[in-house]
Amino acid sequence: MIRNNEELVEPNALDRVTWALRRAELAVLALKEQRLRPLGLAASHYTLLMSVHSDPGLTGAELARRLNVTPQAVASLVARLESRGQLERREHPRHRHVQELHLTDAGREILRAADKVIAGIELQITGGLGPQESAQLRGLLDRVAETVRED
């Protein structure tokens, strides 16, 4: 039984760096969702399209690992983007049961438009911080990623 006066977490739990990172992540994600919606995209669509653009020929399994989601989640996103003609599956040259993902012309066109939206968000953030703080934040975030990465 939990008593009303019992401390379940430390009093400063919401002041942790991890909570600040999460608040920032959620705020940026909400803005991405809002601004990508007129293009008919969700932030997850942009992320998938960007990943395939940067590394054409990824498989669904590779993409799931990179995006830290389940293969089923990737399959659903791929199916949606494929039905829109923005993504296509191609048979792997050596492994006929493996399918590689590639952007179509329509996929490149929507990615170009979406990236302009994301660049606008980037400018909003960096404009509010200024060049020095933006560079500092980027460096700190890179260090956070290195610090928590499990090898």
LOPA-526222 format. One record per residue: residue number from 1; residue in three letters; x, y, z of N, C-alpha, C in turn. Coordinates in nm, 2 decimals, padded with zeros to 4 digits. Each point is the difference from the previous one (the first is absolute). Layout:
NUM, ALA, X, Y, Z, X, Y, Z, X, Y, Z
...
***
This chain:
1, MET, 00.08, -00.12, 00.00, -00.08, 00.12, 00.00, 00.09, 00.12, 00.00
2, ILE, -00.03, 00.10, -00.09, 00.07, 00.13, 00.00, -00.07, 00.10, 00.08
3, ARG, 00.08, 00.07, 00.08, -00.06, 00.10, 00.09, 00.02, 00.14, -00.07
4, ASN, -00.09, 00.09, 00.02, 00.01, 00.13, -00.06, 00.13, 00.08, 00.02
5, ASN, 00.06, -00.02, 00.11, 00.12, 00.07, 00.03, 00.13, -00.07, -00.04
6, GLU, -00.02, -00.12, -00.06, 00.12, -00.08, -00.04, 00.06, 00.06, -00.13
7, GLU, 00.13, 00.01, 00.00, 00.07, 00.05, -00.12, 00.02, -00.11, -00.10
8, LEU, -00.07, 00.00, -00.12, 00.02, -00.10, -00.10, 00.12, 00.03, -00.09
9, VAL, 00.03, 00.13, -00.01, 00.11, 00.04, -00.09, 00.07, 00.11, 00.08
10, GLU, 00.12, 00.03, -00.04, 00.08, 00.11, 00.06, -00.08, 00.13, -00.02
11, PRO, 00.01, 00.09, 00.09, -00.07, 00.13, -00.01, 00.03, 00.08, -00.13
12, ASN, 00.13, -00.02, -00.05, 00.04, 00.08, -00.12, -00.01, -00.08, -00.12
13, ALA, -00.07, -00.11, -00.01, -00.01, -00.09, -00.11, -00.03, 00.07, -00.13
14, LEU, -00.09, 00.09, 00.00, -00.04, 00.07, -00.12, 00.10, 00.11, -00.05
15, ASP, 00.11, 00.02, 00.09, 00.10, 00.10, -00.04, 00.12, -00.08, -00.06
16, ARG, -00.01, -00.13, -00.02, 00.11, -00.07, -00.06, 00.02, 00.03, -00.15
17, VAL, 00.13, -00.02, -00.04, 00.03, 00.03, -00.14, -00.08, -00.09, -00.09
18, THR, -00.03, -00.12, 00.04, -00.08, -00.09, -00.09, -00.14, 00.05, -00.02
19, TRP, -00.06, 00.06, 00.10, -00.13, 00.06, -00.02, 00.01, 00.12, -00.09
20, ALA, 00.10, 00.08, 00.01, 00.02, 00.12, -00.08, 00.01, -00.05, -00.15
21, LEU, 00.08, -00.10, -00.02, 00.02, -00.06, -00.14, -00.14, -00.04, -00.05
22, ARG, -00.08, -00.07, 00.08, -00.13, -00.05, -00.04, -00.09, 00.11, -00.03
23, ARG, -00.01, 00.11, 00.08, -00.08, 00.11, -00.02, 00.03, 00.07, -00.14
24, ALA, 00.13, 00.01, -00.02, 00.05, 00.06, -00.13, -00.04, -00.09, -00.11
25, GLU, 00.02, -00.13, 00.01, -00.03, -00.09, -00.11, -00.15, 00.00, -00.03
26, LEU, -00.08, 00.00, 00.10, -00.15, 00.01, -00.02, -00.04, 00.13, -00.06
27, ALA, 00.06, 00.11, 00.04, -00.04, 00.13, -00.06, 00.04, 00.00, -00.15
28, VAL, 00.12, -00.04, -00.03, 00.05, 00.00, -00.14, -00.09, -00.10, -00.08
29, LEU, -00.03, -00.12, 00.05, -00.08, -00.10, -00.07, -00.14, 00.06, -00.03
30, ALA, -00.06, 00.07, 00.10, -00.13, 00.06, -00.02, 00.00, 00.10, -00.11
31, LEU, 00.11, 00.08, -00.01, 00.01, 00.10, -00.10, 00.02, -00.06, -00.14
32, LYS, 00.08, -00.11, 00.00, 00.02, -00.07, -00.13, -00.14, -00.06, -00.05
33, GLU, -00.07, -00.06, 00.09, -00.13, -00.06, -00.04, -00.09, 00.11, -00.05
34, GLN, -00.01, 00.11, 00.07, -00.09, 00.11, -00.04, 00.04, 00.05, -00.14
35, ARG, 00.13, 00.02, -00.02, 00.04, 00.07, -00.13, 00.01, -00.10, -00.11
36, LEU, 00.02, -00.13, 00.02, 00.00, -00.10, -00.11, -00.14, -00.04, -00.04
37, ARG, -00.10, 00.02, 00.09, -00.14, -00.04, -00.03, -00.05, 00.05, -00.13
38, PRO, 00.02, 00.13, -00.04, -00.05, 00.04, -00.13, 00.06, -00.07, -00.12
39, LEU, 00.11, -00.06, 00.02, 00.06, -00.08, -00.11, -00.05, -00.15, 00.00
40, GLY, -00.08, -00.03, 00.10, -00.06, -00.13, 00.01, 00.10, -00.10, 00.06
41, LEU, 00.10, 00.05, 00.07, 00.10, -00.08, 00.07, 00.00, 00.01, 00.15
42, ALA, 00.04, -00.10, 00.06, 00.03, 00.00, 00.15, 00.15, 00.01, 00.01
43, ALA, 00.05, 00.03, 00.12, 00.14, 00.01, 00.03, 00.07, -00.14, -00.03
44, SER, -00.07, -00.11, 00.03, 00.05, -00.13, -00.02, 00.02, -00.03, -00.15
45, HIS, -00.08, 00.06, -00.08, 00.01, -00.02, -00.15, 00.13, 00.07, -00.05
46, TYR, 00.01, 00.13, 00.05, 00.12, 00.07, -00.03, 00.13, -00.07, 00.04
47, THR, 00.00, -00.05, 00.12, 00.12, -00.07, 00.05, 00.03, -00.13, -00.09
48, LEU, -00.10, -00.07, -00.03, 00.02, -00.12, -00.09, 00.05, 00.04, -00.13
49, LEU, -00.06, 00.10, -00.07, 00.04, 00.05, -00.13, 00.14, 00.05, 00.01
50, MET, 00.04, 00.07, 00.10, 00.13, 00.06, 00.01, 00.10, -00.12, 00.02
51, SER, -00.03, -00.10, 00.08, 00.09, -00.11, 00.02, 00.02, -00.08, -00.13
52, VAL, -00.10, -00.02, -00.08, 00.01, -00.07, -00.13, 00.08, 00.09, -00.10
53, HIS, -00.02, 00.13, 00.01, 00.07, 00.09, -00.09, 00.15, -00.01, 00.03
54, SER, 00.03, 00.00, 00.13, 00.15, 00.01, 00.04, 00.07, -00.14, -00.02
55, ASP, -00.08, -00.10, 00.00, 00.06, -00.14, -00.02, -00.10, -00.08, -00.09
56, PRO, 00.00, 00.02, -00.13, -00.09, -00.07, -00.09, 00.03, -00.15, 00.01
57, GLY, -00.11, -00.08, -00.01, 00.02, -00.15, 00.00, -00.01, -00.06, 00.14
58, LEU, -00.03, 00.08, 00.10, -00.02, -00.06, 00.14, -00.12, -00.10, -00.01
59, THR, 00.01, -00.10, 00.08, -00.11, -00.09, 00.02, -00.09, 00.05, 00.11
60, GLY, -00.12, -00.06, 00.01, -00.09, 00.04, 00.11, 00.06, -00.03, 00.13
61, ALA, 00.07, -00.12, 00.02, 00.06, -00.03, 00.12, 00.11, 00.10, 00.04
62, GLU, 00.09, 00.03, -00.10, 00.10, 00.10, 00.03, -00.06, 00.14, 00.04
63, LEU, -00.10, 00.03, -00.06, -00.07, 00.13, 00.03, -00.06, 00.00, 00.14
64, ALA, -00.06, -00.11, 00.03, -00.06, -00.02, 00.14, 00.11, 00.02, 00.10
65, ARG, 00.11, -00.06, -00.02, 00.11, 00.01, 00.10, 00.05, 00.14, 00.01
66, ARG, 00.02, 00.07, -00.11, 00.05, 00.14, 00.00, -00.10, 00.09, 00.06
67, LEU, -00.13, -00.02, -00.02, -00.10, 00.09, 00.06, -00.05, -00.04, 00.14
68, ASN, 00.05, -00.12, 00.04, -00.03, -00.05, 00.14, -00.15, -00.02, 00.01
69, VAL, -00.06, -00.06, -00.10, -00.14, -00.04, 00.00, -00.01, -00.14, -00.04
70, THR, -00.12, -00.06, 00.01, -00.02, -00.14, -00.04, 00.00, -00.01, -00.15
71, PRO, 00.03, -00.12, -00.05, -00.01, -00.03, -00.14, -00.15, 00.02, -00.05
72, GLN, -00.09, -00.03, 00.09, -00.14, 00.02, -00.04, -00.04, 00.15, -00.02
73, ALA, 00.06, 00.09, 00.08, -00.02, 00.14, -00.01, 00.06, 00.05, -00.13
74, VAL, 00.12, -00.05, -00.04, 00.06, 00.04, -00.12, -00.08, -00.05, -00.12
75, ALA, -00.05, -00.12, 00.01, -00.08, -00.06, -00.11, -00.12, 00.08, -00.02
76, SER, -00.07, 00.05, 00.10, -00.12, 00.08, -00.01, 00.03, 00.13, -00.07
77, LEU, 00.11, 00.07, 00.04, 00.04, 00.12, -00.06, 00.04, -00.02, -00.14
78, VAL, 00.08, -00.10, -00.03, 00.04, -00.03, -00.14, -00.12, -00.02, -00.09
79, ALA, -00.10, -00.08, 00.05, -00.12, -00.03, -00.07, -00.07, 00.13, -00.04
80, ARG, -00.02, 00.09, 00.10, -00.07, 00.12, -00.02, 00.08, 00.09, -00.11
81, LEU, 00.13, 00.01, 00.02, 00.07, 00.08, -00.10, 00.01, -00.06, -00.14
82, GLU, 00.00, -00.13, 00.00, 00.00, -00.08, -00.13, -00.13, 00.02, -00.07
83, SER, -00.11, 00.00, 00.08, -00.14, 00.02, -00.06, -00.01, 00.14, -00.06
84, ARG, 00.07, 00.10, 00.05, 00.00, 00.13, -00.05, 00.10, 00.02, -00.11
85, GLY, 00.07, -00.10, -00.03, 00.10, 00.01, -00.11, 00.13, 00.07, 00.03
86, GLN, 00.03, 00.01, 00.13, 00.11, 00.08, 00.05, 00.12, -00.09, 00.03
87, LEU, -00.02, -00.13, 00.01, 00.10, -00.10, 00.04, -00.03, -00.12, -00.09
88, GLU, 00.11, -00.07, -00.03, -00.01, -00.13, -00.07, 00.09, -00.10, 00.06
89, ARG, -00.04, -00.13, -00.01, 00.08, -00.11, 00.04, 00.06, -00.06, -00.13
90, ARG, 00.13, -00.04, 00.01, 00.06, -00.06, -00.11, 00.07, -00.13, 00.05
91, GLU, 00.00, -00.10, -00.08, 00.07, -00.13, 00.04, 00.15, 00.03, 00.01
92, HIS, 00.05, -00.06, 00.11, 00.15, 00.01, 00.02, 00.07, -00.07, -00.11
93, PRO, 00.11, 00.05, -00.05, 00.06, -00.06, -00.12, 00.05, -00.15, 00.03
94, ARG, 00.04, -00.03, 00.13, 00.05, -00.13, 00.03, -00.09, -00.09, 00.08
95, HIS, -00.09, 00.06, 00.07, -00.09, -00.07, 00.09, -00.14, 00.03, -00.04
96, ARG, -00.06, -00.09, -00.07, -00.13, 00.02, -00.06, -00.12, 00.02, 00.10
97, HIS, 00.02, -00.05, 00.13, -00.10, 00.02, 00.10, 00.01, 00.13, 00.08
98, VAL, 00.11, 00.07, -00.03, 00.02, 00.13, 00.07, -00.04, 00.11, -00.10
99, GLN, -00.08, 00.10, 00.06, -00.04, 00.11, -00.08, 00.06, 00.13, 00.05
100, GLU, 00.06, 00.08, -00.09, 00.06, 00.12, 00.03, -00.10, 00.12, -00.02
101, LEU, 00.02, 00.10, 00.08, -00.09, 00.12, -00.01, 00.07, 00.11, -00.07
102, HIS, -00.08, 00.06, -00.09, 00.05, 00.12, -00.08, -00.10, 00.10, -00.02
103, LEU, 00.04, 00.13, 00.00, -00.10, 00.10, -00.03, -00.03, 00.00, -00.15
104, THR, -00.13, 00.04, -00.02, -00.04, 00.02, -00.14, 00.02, 00.15, -00.03
105, ASP, -00.04, 00.04, -00.12, 00.01, 00.14, -00.03, -00.10, 00.08, 00.09
106, ALA, -00.12, -00.06, 00.02, -00.09, 00.07, 00.09, 00.05, 00.01, 00.14
107, GLY, 00.07, -00.11, 00.04, 00.06, 00.00, 00.14, 00.11, 00.11, 00.01
108, ARG, 00.08, 00.02, -00.11, 00.10, 00.10, 00.01, -00.06, 00.14, 00.00
109, GLU, -00.11, 00.01, -00.07, -00.07, 00.13, -00.01, -00.06, 00.04, 00.14
110, ILE, -00.07, -00.10, 00.06, -00.06, 00.03, 00.13, 00.11, 00.02, 00.11
111, LEU, 00.11, -00.07, -00.01, 00.11, 00.01, 00.10, 00.06, 00.14, -00.02
112, ARG, 00.01, 00.05, -00.12, 00.06, 00.13, -00.02, -00.09, 00.11, 00.06
113, ALA, -00.13, -00.02, -00.01, -00.10, 00.10, 00.06, 00.00, -00.01, 00.15
114, ALA, 00.01, -00.13, 00.05, 00.00, -00.02, 00.14, 00.13, 00.06, 00.07
115, ASP, 00.11, -00.02, -00.07, 00.12, 00.04, 00.05, 00.01, 00.16, 00.01
116, LYS, -00.07, 00.07, -00.09, -00.01, 00.14, 00.01, -00.08, 00.04, 00.13
117, VAL, -00.10, -00.08, 00.03, -00.08, 00.03, 00.13, 00.10, -00.03, 00.12
118, ILE, 00.07, -00.11, 00.00, 00.09, -00.03, 00.11, 00.11, 00.10, 00.01
119, ALA, 00.05, 00.05, -00.11, 00.11, 00.11, 00.00, -00.06, 00.12, 00.06
120, GLY, -00.13, 00.03, -00.02, -00.06, 00.12, 00.06, -00.01, -00.02, 00.15
121, ILE, -00.03, -00.12, 00.05, 00.00, -00.02, 00.14, 00.14, 00.01, 00.06
122, GLU, 00.10, -00.05, -00.07, 00.14, 00.01, 00.04, 00.04, 00.15, 00.01
123, LEU, -00.04, 00.08, -00.09, 00.03, 00.15, 00.00, -00.07, 00.06, 00.12
124, GLN, -00.12, -00.04, 00.03, -00.08, 00.05, 00.11, 00.08, -00.02, 00.13
125, ILE, 00.05, -00.13, 00.02, 00.07, -00.04, 00.12, 00.14, 00.08, 00.00
126, THR, 00.07, -00.01, -00.10, 00.14, 00.06, 00.00, -00.01, 00.15, 00.00
127, GLY, -00.11, 00.06, -00.05, -00.02, 00.14, 00.00, -00.02, 00.05, 00.15
128, GLY, -00.08, -00.08, 00.07, -00.02, 00.03, 00.14, 00.12, -00.02, 00.09
129, LEU, 00.09, -00.08, -00.04, 00.12, -00.02, 00.08, 00.12, 00.08, -00.05
130, GLY, 00.01, 00.03, -00.12, 00.12, 00.07, -00.06, 00.10, -00.11, -00.04
131, PRO, 00.10, 00.05, -00.08, 00.10, -00.10, -00.05, 00.09, -00.07, 00.11
132, GLN, 00.04, 00.08, 00.10, 00.09, -00.06, 00.10, -00.08, -00.10, 00.08
133, GLU, -00.12, 00.03, 00.05, -00.07, -00.09, 00.08, -00.05, -00.12, -00.08
134, SER, -00.03, 00.02, -00.13, -00.04, -00.11, -00.08, 00.11, -00.10, -00.02
135, ALA, 00.12, 00.05, -00.02, 00.12, -00.09, -00.01, 00.03, -00.07, 00.13
136, GLN, -00.02, 00.07, 00.11, 00.03, -00.06, 00.13, -00.11, -00.11, 00.03
137, LEU, -00.12, 00.03, -00.03, -00.11, -00.10, 00.02, 00.03, -00.12, -00.09
138, ARG, 00.03, 00.02, -00.12, 00.03, -00.12, -00.09, 00.11, -00.08, 00.06
139, GLY, 00.11, 00.06, 00.04, 00.11, -00.07, 00.06, -00.04, -00.07, 00.13
140, LEU, -00.08, 00.06, 00.08, -00.04, -00.06, 00.12, -00.09, -00.12, -00.03
141, LEU, -00.09, 00.01, -00.09, -00.09, -00.11, -00.04, 00.08, -00.12, -00.06
142, ASP, 00.10, 00.03, -00.08, 00.09, -00.10, -00.05, 00.07, -00.07, 00.11
143, ARG, 00.04, 00.07, 00.10, 00.07, -00.06, 00.12, -00.09, -00.09, 00.08
144, VAL, -00.13, 00.05, 00.02, -00.10, -00.08, 00.07, -00.02, -00.13, -00.08
145, ALA, -00.01, 00.00, -00.13, -00.02, -00.12, -00.08, 00.12, -00.09, 00.02
146, GLU, 00.12, 00.05, 00.00, 00.12, -00.08, 00.02, 00.01, -00.06, 00.14
147, THR, -00.04, 00.08, 00.10, 00.00, -00.05, 00.13, -00.09, -00.11, 00.03
148, VAL, -00.12, 00.00, -00.05, -00.10, -00.10, 00.03, 00.00, -00.12, -00.10
149, ARG, 00.08, 00.02, -00.11, 00.00, -00.11, -00.09, 00.07, -00.13, 00.06
150, GLU, -00.07, -00.11, -00.01, 00.05, -00.13, 00.05, 00.08, -00.06, -00.12
151, ASP, 00.12, -00.04, 00.03, 00.08, -00.07, -00.11, -00.01, -00.15, 00.02
***
